[in-house]
């Protein structure tokens, strides 16, 4: 007998009282007309009127054995002749069901040890009811109106609907029919297995080092969870087993949205019905569990509590079960062996498929949990001051005017501390009279976590918050300002200098390619840059621009572009080659190298071969599928996505090769569950709007948004709602995407066509949320890409901007690959407020210089350069260049889409890759303000910088293949 499931003896008492008053029809008045009659009486000789069920663990019950396995069961008492007879035509007989309206029964949302486990439960016409057929099939139950009468030909039975888990209970009811009274009873057995089988194991990875070798202290202000690795098993079906969670009586205070406060325990436990442990899987009970449940122990660590240990433990009886083991056999009856040659053993099962148990031993498992917070740390990780002092924006900055205050914003990456730290800013400028640096106010401001900029001293920044420093430019030309800021006890200072007076002859020049830091295995390298004399480029020649003291090879006064081919064959493997741009102009001209704070230079490392890693700690990748560039700071940041590797890696460009950061994997090795189709960075928004990584799944309609400011505690989603899911909200198997220049719209490609997603920066936590329909996918076009053709969807998209101000127009250009990858199509349209998804986009008529059609097999990606009005499509190891100068007239001429009448000239670029062997270009982008193409190589695990004007190729990253 189980004490938590008492037999319901009050039913019998109530039933006797009810039977005494049953004459006259009970709770149903007998009609006063002559249509009432009395049928032949019922007999229950064969079925009887009572049954005592026996317990079984079998999944399939044998009816004649009167078995109960804990699952919901209907027990039907059928008369010997269940068909009603003896009534005249049109006569009705009224019977009386006698039972209490409710009983005390287990609450499915509670544990047996809870004081209110037994609750009032509807009984009459719910758990017990008269079932009459066919007049009212399945009648008399709570799901329909109770039936209290029968006609000739009706089938009758008295049914008990026993809910799952109702062990060790007695159910009773009375029936008055044709002048006779019957008493019915059903008794359920006690649960046969009240102790779970085997010990429980928990995943403790959140308190272990990355290699899992040691327990470490964890950061405060987070939730640390221990999750059971296997479900509860061995209990009777739907039987809940109580356990005891004992913890230190530690609490913390939570402030609710309405401003009220609540005291909560640090250690809590949750029970889930599934290993995914979503909100829908959360069980209403937390101090017991049943078969299939999973446990999660949570330590909700308070903020700013250091070097503190929290403890909890579960005490729970269990059974150590020994089964009769036999060797497993395959479908052909052959014995099964593992990879080491050992026999694979499984429990032997009886004729009813129940494992045969040899012995059981009851034990008590005590499972301890312990979490220790890190010691107080006010020292953040070292920051290289060169990030600020060598920022290329520091030279030639614009001056502030009455109409507009010019500014530079620097992001400060603070990591590795756990205490609030004070922040202050300052600035110095030269005193025009003394020539000495003197403090100035109001020129440098800071923003914590995206809030308003201020220069108020000693504000506190918390771990995980962002910090931006804003420098307001002086109003005079060739004027320096020395901004500074202090966090905790560490200070940083650097110099910013405004540009020269444009009323005077000023030469501005730069190196646009290669990137500031790159590598090559080639013996030659083509450098490209731009130089402009504000009084006119006609007065400038190639011999006035020098690379390492040598005149550049060419200079085009019309475009301002110069090129220089360097012979680097004499450099050995691993040598770092520095190229410095200087000038040779007369004294009437103020040159860039005279007024710049730092030399205009790039560094290139000579690689032994294409297989040499760059940088040395580049690591290994699997199927690089996309790249996104954040160019809002002085040095670009690249984000590399792996298709099958299910990872996104951050690569930060430094001021020199020696200062390049190690590529940083942003997620845990198994944290991402979906293959990645494409990624996006909101790189055209101010840094104060947040730094969001948008990740699109290759398989299925899934989009996730992470907040990069949270690294190293970066989560798969910035908030629980920072995602889009389902065909109505996002796109199926998304591929590459494009961000509009205002940072408000993400254009997404995929199997179903072309869509757009709107970023709403007014939302808390994430600008894309599944619960906010304004951010859901809206179609641009679907009819163009249908399964009725050989072109099933879009694979890449980019944007062309033409004109300025109110006349500026955004053109959307998307790449479509045939299902067999043998050819590509390119479609275009203009940005609209409302799109008709059924109106096709305009298909560009791609031809070569001779007017022949161009197919571009294995095309995976498209990128657009606004300045040259050209598109670049990667196909295989090559890149094709499309002339888009006539795109506005092409789109205007075909408002209803279809094949363009005008042609788009397409030519295959000559890539000067030589030893820098290219495999399969999976993505090509031109974003983040970079003056060159960036491309990923899926087979070579490389990231290239490709000069779209000269075809030169260098490595930004050369990694190994996983």
Secondary structure, DSSP 8 states (H G I E B T S, - for coil): --TTS---HHHHHHHHHHHHT-TTTTTS---SSTTB--------TTT-SEEE-EE---SS--GGGTEE-SS-EEEEEEEEEEE--S--TT-BEE-EEE--SEEEEE-TTS-TTSTT-EEEEE-BTTTEEEEEETTTTTTTSTTS----EE-TT-EEEEEEEE-TT--S-EEEEEEEETTEEEEEEEE----S--SEES---EE-GGGB-TTSSSB--B-SSSEEEEEESS---SS-TT--EE-EEEE---EEEEE-TTS-EEEEESEEEEEESSTT--GGGB-S-SSEE-TT-EEEEEEE--TT--S-EEEEEEEEEEEEEEE-EEE-B-TTS-B-B-TTS-B-EEE-B-TTS-B-EEEEEEEEEEEEEEEEB-----------THHHHT-GGGSSB----SS---EEEEEE---S--S-EEEEEEEEEE-TTT--EEEESSSEEEEETT---B--TTEEE-TT--EEEEEE--SSTT-EEEEEEEETTEEEE--EEB---TTS-EEEEEEEES-SEEEESSSEEEEEEEEEETT-GGG--GGGEEETTEE-SEEETTTTEEEEEEE-TTS-TT-EEEEEEEE---TTSEEHHHH-SS-EEEEEEE-SSTTS-BSTT--EES-EEEEEEE-SSSS-EEEEEETTTTEEEEEE--SSGGG----EE-S-TTT--S-EEEEEE-TTS-GGG--EEEEEESSSSEEEEEEGGGTTS--SSSSTT-EEESTTTS-TT---EEE-TTS-EEEEEETTEEEEEE--TTSSS-S--TT-GGGS-EEEESTTS-TTSS---EEEEEEEEESSGGG-EEEEEEEEE-TTSS-EEEEEEE--SS--TTS--EEEEEE-TTS-B---TTEEEEEEETTTTEEEEEETTEEEEEE-TTHHHHHHT-TT-EEEEEEEEEEE---B-TTS----EEEEE--TT-SSEEEEETTTTEEEEE-TTT-BEEEEEE-EE-
